[in-house]
């Protein structure tokens, strides 16, 4: 495990169209890195059924709580806006050139 800056973590997130959170694939919505503690830089949202009702779940991340980020292989550990630790598995697409 190593520690990286939020700027480096944000760069990795920009390369990943999907991350895994608690076994669920989620498309990260990146709002921009501004080097400002109160800036919301990412939101993860998905729909979930609860008591026969469809709910939208959102997990927001702000820069101030994530100045130093732990990276273990392809797993980023970030703190959400509620102060809870979240482990995001980075998933990246790889493109192979066709041999035609």
Biopython code that builds the backbone (N, CA, C, O; Angstrom):
import numpy as np
from Bio.PDB.StructureBuilder import StructureBuilder

atoms = [
    (1, "UNK", "N", (0.846, -1.177, 0.000)),
    (1, "UNK", "CA", (0.000, 0.000, 0.000)),
    (1, "UNK", "C", (0.889, 1.236, 0.000)),
    (1, "UNK", "O", (1.923, 1.282, 0.666)),
    (2, "UNK", "N", (0.459, 2.239, -0.766)),
    (2, "UNK", "CA", (1.207, 3.488, -0.755)),
    (2, "UNK", "C", (0.239, 4.649, -0.678)),
    (2, "UNK", "O", (-0.955, 4.504, -0.940)),
    (3, "UNK", "N", (0.772, 5.801, -0.313)),
    (3, "UNK", "CA", (-0.028, 7.019, -0.232)),
    (3, "UNK", "C", (0.283, 7.891, -1.438)),
    (3, "UNK", "O", (1.440, 8.064, -1.820)),
    (4, "UNK", "N", (-0.786, 8.442, -2.036)),
    (4, "UNK", "CA", (-0.638, 9.343, -3.174)),
    (4, "UNK", "C", (-1.441, 10.608, -2.886)),
    (4, "UNK", "O", (-2.286, 10.631, -1.991)),
    (5, "UNK", "N", (-1.168, 11.647, -3.646)),
    (5, "UNK", "CA", (-1.917, 12.896, -3.477)),
    (5, "UNK", "C", (-3.301, 12.759, -4.106)),
    (5, "UNK", "O", (-3.524, 11.888, -4.947)),
    (6, "UNK", "N", (-4.212, 13.611, -3.700)),
    (6, "UNK", "CA", (-5.542, 13.614, -4.295)),
    (6, "UNK", "C", (-5.451, 13.928, -5.789)),
    (6, "UNK", "O", (-6.213, 13.374, -6.581)),
    (7, "UNK", "N", (-4.540, 14.797, -6.178)),
    (7, "UNK", "CA", (-4.363, 15.117, -7.598)),
    (7, "UNK", "C", (-4.032, 13.856, -8.396)),
    (7, "UNK", "O", (-4.580, 13.645, -9.478)),
    (8, "UNK", "N", (-3.132, 13.012, -7.862)),
    (8, "UNK", "CA", (-2.787, 11.759, -8.544)),
    (8, "UNK", "C", (-3.987, 10.813, -8.575)),
    (8, "UNK", "O", (-4.245, 10.168, -9.591)),
    (9, "UNK", "N", (-4.715, 10.731, -7.469)),
    (9, "UNK", "CA", (-5.897, 9.867, -7.407)),
    (9, "UNK", "C", (-6.945, 10.335, -8.414)),
    (9, "UNK", "O", (-7.569, 9.518, -9.091)),
    (10, "UNK", "N", (-7.136, 11.648, -8.511)),
    (10, "UNK", "CA", (-8.109, 12.205, -9.457)),
    (10, "UNK", "C", (-7.715, 11.845, -10.888)),
    (10, "UNK", "O", (-8.573, 11.520, -11.708)),
    (11, "UNK", "N", (-6.419, 11.904, -11.186)),
    (11, "UNK", "CA", (-5.932, 11.537, -12.520)),
    (11, "UNK", "C", (-6.237, 10.071, -12.821)),
    (11, "UNK", "O", (-6.614, 9.739, -13.945)),
    (12, "UNK", "N", (-6.079, 9.198, -11.839)),
    (12, "UNK", "CA", (-6.412, 7.784, -12.027)),
    (12, "UNK", "C", (-7.906, 7.617, -12.266)),
    (12, "UNK", "O", (-8.313, 6.848, -13.137)),
    (13, "UNK", "N", (-8.721, 8.327, -11.505)),
    (13, "UNK", "CA", (-10.177, 8.235, -11.662)),
    (13, "UNK", "C", (-10.624, 8.700, -13.045)),
    (13, "UNK", "O", (-11.589, 8.167, -13.594)),
    (14, "UNK", "N", (-9.933, 9.688, -13.614)),
    (14, "UNK", "CA", (-10.277, 10.180, -14.942)),
    (14, "UNK", "C", (-10.085, 9.107, -16.009)),
    (14, "UNK", "O", (-10.710, 9.164, -17.068)),
    (15, "UNK", "N", (-9.236, 8.142, -15.736)),
    (15, "UNK", "CA", (-8.953, 7.073, -16.702)),
    (15, "UNK", "C", (-9.900, 5.886, -16.559)),
    (15, "UNK", "O", (-9.841, 4.943, -17.348)),
    (16, "UNK", "N", (-10.774, 5.930, -15.552)),
    (16, "UNK", "CA", (-11.650, 4.788, -15.261)),
    (16, "UNK", "C", (-13.110, 5.128, -15.529)),
    (16, "UNK", "O", (-13.696, 5.939, -14.811)),
    (17, "UNK", "N", (-13.704, 4.523, -16.548)),
    (17, "UNK", "CA", (-15.111, 4.792, -16.828)),
    (17, "UNK", "C", (-16.036, 4.205, -15.759)),
    (17, "UNK", "O", (-17.184, 4.628, -15.622)),
    (18, "UNK", "N", (-15.523, 3.224, -15.001)),
    (18, "UNK", "CA", (-16.324, 2.559, -13.969)),
    (18, "UNK", "C", (-15.428, 2.227, -12.785)),
    (18, "UNK", "O", (-14.262, 1.869, -12.956)),
    (19, "UNK", "N", (-15.992, 2.352, -11.567)),
    (19, "UNK", "CA", (-15.330, 1.877, -10.353)),
    (19, "UNK", "C", (-16.277, 0.905, -9.661)),
    (19, "UNK", "O", (-17.487, 0.942, -9.884)),
    (20, "UNK", "N", (-15.731, 0.051, -8.836)),
    (20, "UNK", "CA", (-16.554, -0.860, -8.041)),
    (20, "UNK", "C", (-16.624, -0.315, -6.627)),
    (20, "UNK", "O", (-15.601, 0.013, -6.025)),
    (21, "UNK", "N", (-17.840, -0.221, -6.100)),
    (21, "UNK", "CA", (-18.060, 0.205, -4.722)),
    (21, "UNK", "C", (-18.984, -0.823, -4.085)),
    (21, "UNK", "O", (-20.130, -0.988, -4.504)),
    (22, "UNK", "N", (-18.476, -1.510, -3.074)),
    (22, "UNK", "CA", (-19.248, -2.537, -2.375)),
    (22, "UNK", "C", (-19.816, -3.571, -3.351)),
    (22, "UNK", "O", (-20.966, -3.991, -3.223)),
    (23, "UNK", "N", (-18.997, -3.975, -4.327)),
    (23, "UNK", "CA", (-19.406, -4.985, -5.290)),
    (23, "UNK", "C", (-20.340, -4.496, -6.381)),
    (23, "UNK", "O", (-20.856, -5.301, -7.157)),
    (24, "UNK", "N", (-20.568, -3.194, -6.454)),
    (24, "UNK", "CA", (-21.486, -2.604, -7.431)),
    (24, "UNK", "C", (-20.700, -1.739, -8.406)),
    (24, "UNK", "O", (-19.969, -0.846, -7.976)),
    (25, "UNK", "N", (-20.834, -1.981, -9.718)),
    (25, "UNK", "CA", (-20.163, -1.114, -10.686)),
    (25, "UNK", "C", (-20.877, 0.245, -10.756)),
    (25, "UNK", "O", (-22.096, 0.306, -10.916)),
    (26, "UNK", "N", (-20.113, 1.315, -10.635)),
    (26, "UNK", "CA", (-20.674, 2.668, -10.629)),
    (26, "UNK", "C", (-19.835, 3.553, -11.546)),
    (26, "UNK", "O", (-18.606, 3.485, -11.539)),
    (27, "UNK", "N", (-20.510, 4.376, -12.328)),
    (27, "UNK", "CA", (-19.827, 5.326, -13.193)),
    (27, "UNK", "C", (-19.558, 6.602, -12.400)),
    (27, "UNK", "O", (-20.502, 7.286, -12.005)),
    (28, "UNK", "N", (-18.279, 6.939, -12.157)),
    (28, "UNK", "CA", (-17.999, 8.138, -11.354)),
    (28, "UNK", "C", (-18.311, 9.417, -12.125)),
    (28, "UNK", "O", (-18.010, 9.544, -13.312)),
    (29, "UNK", "N", (-18.913, 10.345, -11.423)),
    (29, "UNK", "CA", (-19.166, 11.667, -11.986)),
    (29, "UNK", "C", (-18.121, 12.605, -11.387)),
    (29, "UNK", "O", (-18.225, 13.007, -10.228)),
    (30, "UNK", "N", (-17.108, 12.952, -12.193)),
    (30, "UNK", "CA", (-16.025, 13.810, -11.726)),
    (30, "UNK", "C", (-16.381, 15.264, -12.001)),
    (30, "UNK", "O", (-16.713, 15.631, -13.128)),
    (31, "UNK", "N", (-16.308, 16.088, -10.958)),
    (31, "UNK", "CA", (-16.726, 17.477, -11.073)),
    (31, "UNK", "C", (-15.567, 18.459, -11.156)),
    (31, "UNK", "O", (-15.790, 19.656, -11.331)),
    (32, "UNK", "N", (-14.338, 17.980, -11.035)),
    (32, "UNK", "CA", (-13.184, 18.861, -11.181)),
    (32, "UNK", "C", (-12.362, 18.983, -9.913)),
    (32, "UNK", "O", (-12.894, 19.080, -8.807)),
    (33, "UNK", "N", (-11.061, 18.976, -10.101)),
    (33, "UNK", "CA", (-10.111, 19.162, -9.013)),
    (33, "UNK", "C", (-9.762, 20.642, -8.960)),
    (33, "UNK", "O", (-9.345, 21.213, -9.968)),
    (34, "UNK", "N", (-9.927, 21.278, -7.788)),
    (34, "UNK", "CA", (-9.694, 22.718, -7.671)),
    (34, "UNK", "C", (-8.692, 23.102, -6.598)),
    (34, "UNK", "O", (-8.423, 24.288, -6.411)),
    (35, "UNK", "N", (-8.127, 22.117, -5.879)),
    (35, "UNK", "CA", (-7.201, 22.385, -4.777)),
    (35, "UNK", "C", (-7.845, 23.295, -3.734)),
    (35, "UNK", "O", (-7.220, 24.235, -3.243)),
    (36, "UNK", "N", (-9.097, 23.002, -3.405)),
    (36, "UNK", "CA", (-9.864, 23.766, -2.412)),
    (36, "UNK", "C", (-10.590, 22.762, -1.508)),
    (36, "UNK", "O", (-11.323, 21.901, -1.995)),
    (37, "UNK", "N", (-10.386, 22.877, -0.209)),
    (37, "UNK", "CA", (-10.915, 21.887, 0.745)),
    (37, "UNK", "C", (-12.407, 21.600, 0.606)),
    (37, "UNK", "O", (-12.823, 20.450, 0.748)),
    (38, "UNK", "N", (-13.208, 22.605, 0.337)),
    (38, "UNK", "CA", (-14.668, 22.419, 0.305)),
    (38, "UNK", "C", (-15.194, 21.933, -1.054)),
    (38, "UNK", "O", (-16.389, 21.674, -1.198)),
    (39, "UNK", "N", (-14.310, 21.810, -2.042)),
    (39, "UNK", "CA", (-14.738, 21.415, -3.384)),
    (39, "UNK", "C", (-15.184, 19.955, -3.435)),
    (39, "UNK", "O", (-14.455, 19.056, -3.015)),
    (40, "UNK", "N", (-16.390, 19.732, -3.953)),
    (40, "UNK", "CA", (-16.867, 18.380, -4.215)),
    (40, "UNK", "C", (-16.279, 17.956, -5.558)),
    (40, "UNK", "O", (-16.631, 18.512, -6.598)),
    (41, "UNK", "N", (-15.382, 16.969, -5.532)),
    (41, "UNK", "CA", (-14.689, 16.588, -6.762)),
    (41, "UNK", "C", (-15.289, 15.362, -7.436)),
    (41, "UNK", "O", (-15.022, 15.114, -8.612)),
    (42, "UNK", "N", (-16.106, 14.582, -6.702)),
    (42, "UNK", "CA", (-16.673, 13.387, -7.302)),
    (42, "UNK", "C", (-17.963, 12.992, -6.598)),
    (42, "UNK", "O", (-18.129, 13.174, -5.392)),
    (43, "UNK", "N", (-18.878, 12.437, -7.411)),
    (43, "UNK", "CA", (-20.122, 11.899, -6.881)),
    (43, "UNK", "C", (-20.349, 10.527, -7.524)),
    (43, "UNK", "O", (-20.195, 10.360, -8.734)),
    (44, "UNK", "N", (-20.708, 9.575, -6.711)),
    (44, "UNK", "CA", (-21.108, 8.257, -7.203)),
    (44, "UNK", "C", (-22.594, 8.121, -6.925)),
    (44, "UNK", "O", (-23.035, 8.347, -5.798)),
    (45, "UNK", "N", (-23.365, 7.759, -7.927)),
    (45, "UNK", "CA", (-24.804, 7.602, -7.707)),
    (45, "UNK", "C", (-25.315, 6.380, -8.452)),
    (45, "UNK", "O", (-24.801, 6.007, -9.507)),
    (46, "UNK", "N", (-26.337, 5.772, -7.877)),
    (46, "UNK", "CA", (-26.978, 4.602, -8.467)),
    (46, "UNK", "C", (-28.388, 4.496, -7.907)),
    (46, "UNK", "O", (-28.732, 5.135, -6.912)),
    (47, "UNK", "N", (-29.190, 3.677, -8.564)),
    (47, "UNK", "CA", (-30.552, 3.449, -8.098)),
    (47, "UNK", "C", (-30.632, 2.089, -7.433)),
    (47, "UNK", "O", (-29.979, 1.130, -7.846)),
    (48, "UNK", "N", (-31.444, 2.033, -6.399)),
    (48, "UNK", "CA", (-31.573, 0.831, -5.596)),
    (48, "UNK", "C", (-33.025, 0.682, -5.170)),
    (48, "UNK", "O", (-33.690, 1.670, -4.855)),
    (49, "UNK", "N", (-33.508, -0.531, -5.160)),
    (49, "UNK", "CA", (-34.895, -0.755, -4.733)),
    (49, "UNK", "C", (-34.919, -1.018, -3.230)),
    (49, "UNK", "O", (-34.148, -1.823, -2.709)),
    (50, "UNK", "N", (-35.827, -0.317, -2.548)),
    (50, "UNK", "CA", (-35.971, -0.449, -1.104)),
    (50, "UNK", "C", (-37.457, -0.414, -0.770)),
    (50, "UNK", "O", (-38.125, 0.586, -1.034)),
    (51, "UNK", "N", (-37.976, -1.478, -0.201)),
    (51, "UNK", "CA", (-39.410, -1.576, 0.123)),
    (51, "UNK", "C", (-40.284, -1.246, -1.079)),
    (51, "UNK", "O", (-41.205, -0.435, -0.980)),
    (52, "UNK", "N", (-39.997, -1.876, -2.215)),
    (52, "UNK", "CA", (-40.731, -1.692, -3.467)),
    (52, "UNK", "C", (-40.705, -0.255, -3.977)),
    (52, "UNK", "O", (-41.585, 0.157, -4.734)),
    (53, "UNK", "N", (-39.706, 0.495, -3.568)),
    (53, "UNK", "CA", (-39.563, 1.876, -4.016)),
    (53, "UNK", "C", (-38.156, 2.041, -4.591)),
    (53, "UNK", "O", (-37.184, 1.555, -4.014)),
    (54, "UNK", "N", (-38.054, 2.726, -5.727)),
    (54, "UNK", "CA", (-36.768, 2.956, -6.362)),
    (54, "UNK", "C", (-36.146, 4.236, -5.795)),
    (54, "UNK", "O", (-36.706, 5.324, -5.927)),
    (55, "UNK", "N", (-34.979, 4.085, -5.161)),
    (55, "UNK", "CA", (-34.303, 5.220, -4.535)),
    (55, "UNK", "C", (-32.993, 5.512, -5.260)),
    (55, "UNK", "O", (-32.342, 4.599, -5.769)),
    (56, "UNK", "N", (-32.614, 6.773, -5.306)),
    (56, "UNK", "CA", (-31.322, 7.164, -5.844)),
    (56, "UNK", "C", (-30.377, 7.378, -4.670)),
    (56, "UNK", "O", (-30.660, 8.161, -3.763)),
    (57, "UNK", "N", (-29.261, 6.677, -4.700)),
    (57, "UNK", "CA", (-28.247, 6.781, -3.655)),
    (57, "UNK", "C", (-27.092, 7.604, -4.208)),
    (57, "UNK", "O", (-26.649, 7.369, -5.332)),
    (58, "UNK", "N", (-26.600, 8.559, -3.435)),
    (58, "UNK", "CA", (-25.462, 9.382, -3.843)),
    (58, "UNK", "C", (-24.398, 9.371, -2.762)),
    (58, "UNK", "O", (-24.692, 9.519, -1.576)),
    (59, "UNK", "N", (-23.161, 9.195, -3.191)),
    (59, "UNK", "CA", (-22.012, 9.283, -2.295)),
    (59, "UNK", "C", (-21.121, 10.379, -2.866)),
    (59, "UNK", "O", (-20.642, 10.277, -3.995)),
    (60, "UNK", "N", (-20.900, 11.434, -2.072)),
    (60, "UNK", "CA", (-20.151, 12.610, -2.516)),
    (60, "UNK", "C", (-18.796, 12.635, -1.805)),
    (60, "UNK", "O", (-18.679, 12.236, -0.646)),
    (61, "UNK", "N", (-17.791, 13.105, -2.516)),
    (61, "UNK", "CA", (-16.436, 13.204, -1.970)),
    (61, "UNK", "C", (-15.945, 14.640, -2.108)),
    (61, "UNK", "O", (-16.078, 15.244, -3.172)),
    (62, "UNK", "N", (-15.370, 15.196, -1.017)),
    (62, "UNK", "CA", (-14.813, 16.557, -1.036)),
    (62, "UNK", "C", (-13.294, 16.479, -0.878)),
    (62, "UNK", "O", (-12.760, 15.534, -0.297)),
    (63, "UNK", "N", (-12.628, 17.479, -1.402)),
    (63, "UNK", "CA", (-11.167, 17.478, -1.410)),
    (63, "UNK", "C", (-10.547, 17.499, -0.019)),
    (63, "UNK", "O", (-9.562, 16.801, 0.221)),
    (64, "UNK", "N", (-11.098, 18.280, 0.896)),
    (64, "UNK", "CA", (-10.484, 18.473, 2.217)),
    (64, "UNK", "C", (-10.229, 17.199, 2.983)),
    (64, "UNK", "O", (-9.222, 17.098, 3.684)),
    (65, "UNK", "N", (-11.110, 16.224, 2.872)),
    (65, "UNK", "CA", (-10.958, 14.968, 3.607)),
    (65, "UNK", "C", (-10.059, 13.973, 2.891)),
    (65, "UNK", "O", (-9.799, 12.891, 3.417)),
    (66, "UNK", "N", (-9.582, 14.317, 1.707)),
    (66, "UNK", "CA", (-8.869, 13.357, 0.868)),
    (66, "UNK", "C", (-7.549, 13.893, 0.319)),
    (66, "UNK", "O", (-7.165, 13.560, -0.802)),
    (67, "UNK", "N", (-6.855, 14.715, 1.096)),
    (67, "UNK", "CA", (-5.590, 15.270, 0.598)),
    (67, "UNK", "C", (-4.545, 14.184, 0.334)),
    (67, "UNK", "O", (-3.775, 14.270, -0.623)),
    (68, "UNK", "N", (-4.530, 13.164, 1.192)),
    (68, "UNK", "CA", (-3.666, 11.999, 1.010)),
    (68, "UNK", "C", (-4.578, 10.793, 0.860)),
    (68, "UNK", "O", (-5.472, 10.576, 1.678)),
    (69, "UNK", "N", (-4.350, 10.007, -0.192)),
    (69, "UNK", "CA", (-5.216, 8.870, -0.525)),
    (69, "UNK", "C", (-4.378, 7.592, -0.498)),
    (69, "UNK", "O", (-3.257, 7.562, -1.004)),
    (70, "UNK", "N", (-4.935, 6.547, 0.096)),
    (70, "UNK", "CA", (-4.245, 5.262, 0.095)),
    (70, "UNK", "C", (-4.584, 4.502, -1.180)),
    (70, "UNK", "O", (-5.744, 4.421, -1.583)),
    (71, "UNK", "N", (-3.554, 3.950, -1.806)),
    (71, "UNK", "CA", (-3.712, 3.143, -3.015)),
    (71, "UNK", "C", (-3.084, 1.787, -2.749)),
    (71, "UNK", "O", (-1.892, 1.694, -2.458)),
    (72, "UNK", "N", (-3.883, 0.743, -2.850)),
    (72, "UNK", "CA", (-3.413, -0.625, -2.642)),
    (72, "UNK", "C", (-3.759, -1.418, -3.892)),
    (72, "UNK", "O", (-4.885, -1.893, -4.041)),
    (73, "UNK", "N", (-2.788, -1.561, -4.793)),
    (73, "UNK", "CA", (-3.057, -2.205, -6.077)),
    (73, "UNK", "C", (-3.967, -1.323, -6.903)),
    (73, "UNK", "O", (-3.570, -0.237, -7.326)),
    (74, "UNK", "N", (-5.188, -1.785, -7.136)),
    (74, "UNK", "CA", (-6.152, -0.977, -7.895)),
    (74, "UNK", "C", (-7.287, -0.485, -6.991)),
    (74, "UNK", "O", (-8.358, -0.134, -7.487)),
    (75, "UNK", "N", (-7.065, -0.454, -5.665)),
    (75, "UNK", "CA", (-8.089, -0.015, -4.725)),
    (75, "UNK", "C", (-7.688, 1.322, -4.107)),
    (75, "UNK", "O", (-6.645, 1.439, -3.464)),
    (76, "UNK", "N", (-8.546, 2.334, -4.317)),
    (76, "UNK", "CA", (-8.367, 3.655, -3.712)),
    (76, "UNK", "C", (-9.228, 3.733, -2.464)),
    (76, "UNK", "O", (-10.393, 3.336, -2.489)),
    (77, "UNK", "N", (-8.670, 4.240, -1.374)),
    (77, "UNK", "CA", (-9.441, 4.463, -0.154)),
    (77, "UNK", "C", (-9.684, 5.960, -0.013)),
    (77, "UNK", "O", (-8.752, 6.735, 0.199)),
    (78, "UNK", "N", (-10.950, 6.355, -0.135)),
    (78, "UNK", "CA", (-11.342, 7.760, -0.030)),
    (78, "UNK", "C", (-12.332, 7.934, 1.114)),
    (78, "UNK", "O", (-13.000, 6.983, 1.519)),
    (79, "UNK", "N", (-12.421, 9.151, 1.629)),
    (79, "UNK", "CA", (-13.375, 9.471, 2.684)),
    (79, "UNK", "C", (-14.532, 10.241, 2.052)),
    (79, "UNK", "O", (-14.315, 11.250, 1.381)),
    (80, "UNK", "N", (-15.770, 9.762, 2.266)),
    (80, "UNK", "CA", (-16.921, 10.463, 1.688)),
    (80, "UNK", "C", (-17.279, 11.689, 2.525)),
    (80, "UNK", "O", (-16.693, 11.909, 3.585)),
    (81, "UNK", "N", (-18.228, 12.480, 2.060)),
    (81, "UNK", "CA", (-18.608, 13.728, 2.727)),
    (81, "UNK", "C", (-19.192, 13.499, 4.119)),
    (81, "UNK", "O", (-19.258, 14.430, 4.922)),
    (82, "UNK", "N", (-19.618, 12.266, 4.414)),
    (82, "UNK", "CA", (-20.135, 11.932, 5.743)),
    (82, "UNK", "C", (-19.034, 11.438, 6.675)),
    (82, "UNK", "O", (-19.311, 11.054, 7.811)),
    (83, "UNK", "N", (-17.776, 11.447, 6.198)),
    (83, "UNK", "CA", (-16.651, 11.033, 7.019)),
    (83, "UNK", "C", (-16.407, 9.531, 7.049)),
    (83, "UNK", "O", (-15.622, 9.050, 7.866)),
    (84, "UNK", "N", (-17.067, 8.789, 6.173)),
    (84, "UNK", "CA", (-16.905, 7.334, 6.142)),
    (84, "UNK", "C", (-15.893, 6.934, 5.077)),
    (84, "UNK", "O", (-15.857, 7.513, 3.990)),
    (85, "UNK", "N", (-15.072, 5.938, 5.400)),
    (85, "UNK", "CA", (-14.070, 5.415, 4.468)),
    (85, "UNK", "C", (-14.766, 4.572, 3.395)),
    (85, "UNK", "O", (-15.607, 3.731, 3.712)),
    (86, "UNK", "N", (-14.418, 4.795, 2.145)),
    (86, "UNK", "CA", (-14.962, 4.028, 1.019)),
    (86, "UNK", "C", (-13.795, 3.463, 0.222)),
    (86, "UNK", "O", (-12.821, 4.164, -0.050)),
    (87, "UNK", "N", (-13.899, 2.201, -0.147)),
    (87, "UNK", "CA", (-12.873, 1.580, -0.980)),
    (87, "UNK", "C", (-13.408, 1.422, -2.394)),
    (87, "UNK", "O", (-14.390, 0.714, -2.621)),
    (88, "UNK", "N", (-12.761, 2.079, -3.336)),
    (88, "UNK", "CA", (-13.158, 2.045, -4.740)),
    (88, "UNK", "C", (-12.144, 1.227, -5.526)),
    (88, "UNK", "O", (-10.946, 1.507, -5.483)),
    (89, "UNK", "N", (-12.619, 0.223, -6.237)),
    (89, "UNK", "CA", (-11.753, -0.561, -7.101)),
    (89, "UNK", "C", (-11.781, 0.077, -8.483)),
    (89, "UNK", "O", (-12.842, 0.218, -9.091)),
    (90, "UNK", "N", (-10.618, 0.459, -8.967)),
    (90, "UNK", "CA", (-10.503, 1.123, -10.261)),
    (90, "UNK", "C", (-10.606, 0.093, -11.377)),
    (90, "UNK", "O", (-9.897, -0.914, -11.363)),
    (91, "UNK", "N", (-11.474, 0.338, -12.332)),
    (91, "UNK", "CA", (-11.627, -0.524, -13.501)),
    (91, "UNK", "C", (-11.326, 0.315, -14.730)),
    (91, "UNK", "O", (-11.889, 1.395, -14.909)),
    (92, "UNK", "N", (-10.446, -0.181, -15.566)),
    (92, "UNK", "CA", (-10.044, 0.577, -16.743)),
    (92, "UNK", "C", (-10.199, -0.289, -17.971)),
    (92, "UNK", "O", (-9.900, -1.483, -17.943)),
    (93, "UNK", "N", (-10.668, 0.313, -19.046)),
    (93, "UNK", "CA", (-10.792, -0.409, -20.306)),
    (93, "UNK", "C", (-9.440, -0.465, -21.005)),
    (93, "UNK", "O", (-8.661, 0.488, -20.979)),
    (94, "UNK", "N", (-9.191, -1.594, -21.621)),
    (94, "UNK", "CA", (-7.972, -1.743, -22.410)),
    (94, "UNK", "C", (-8.385, -2.036, -23.838)),
    (94, "UNK", "O", (-9.276, -2.851, -24.075)),
    (95, "UNK", "N", (-7.755, -1.389, -24.771)),
    (95, "UNK", "CA", (-8.086, -1.557, -26.178)),
    (95, "UNK", "C", (-6.924, -2.240, -26.891)),
    (95, "UNK", "O", (-5.780, -1.794, -26.805)),
    (96, "UNK", "N", (-7.226, -3.306, -27.582)),
    (96, "UNK", "CA", (-6.202, -3.991, -28.374)),
    (96, "UNK", "C", (-6.395, -3.593, -29.844)),
    (96, "UNK", "O", (-7.515, -3.559, -30.353)),
    (97, "UNK", "N", (-5.302, -3.302, -30.493)),
    (97, "UNK", "CA", (-5.396, -2.956, -31.899)),
    (97, "UNK", "C", (-5.710, -4.227, -32.696)),
    (97, "UNK", "O", (-5.130, -5.284, -32.445)),
    (98, "UNK", "N", (-6.611, -4.117, -33.638)),
    (98, "UNK", "CA", (-6.959, -5.300, -34.450)),
    (98, "UNK", "C", (-5.810, -5.626, -35.404)),
    (98, "UNK", "O", (-5.108, -4.735, -35.881)),
    (99, "UNK", "N", (-5.640, -6.872, -35.661)),
    (99, "UNK", "CA", (-4.549, -7.339, -36.528)),
    (99, "UNK", "C", (-5.056, -7.596, -37.943)),
    (99, "UNK", "O", (-4.848, -8.686, -38.475)),
    (100, "UNK", "N", (-5.698, -6.648, -38.549)),
    (100, "UNK", "CA", (-6.238, -6.831, -39.896)),
    (100, "UNK", "C", (-5.355, -6.228, -40.943)),
    (100, "UNK", "O", (-5.670, -6.296, -42.131)),
]
sb = StructureBuilder()
sb.init_structure("model")
sb.init_model(0)
sb.init_chain("A")
sb.init_seg("    ")
for serial, (resi, resn, name, xyz) in enumerate(atoms, 1):
    if name == "N":
        sb.init_residue(resn, " ", resi, " ")
    sb.init_atom(name, np.array(xyz, "f"), 0.0, 1.0, " ", f" {name:<3s}", serial, name[0])
structure = sb.get_structure()
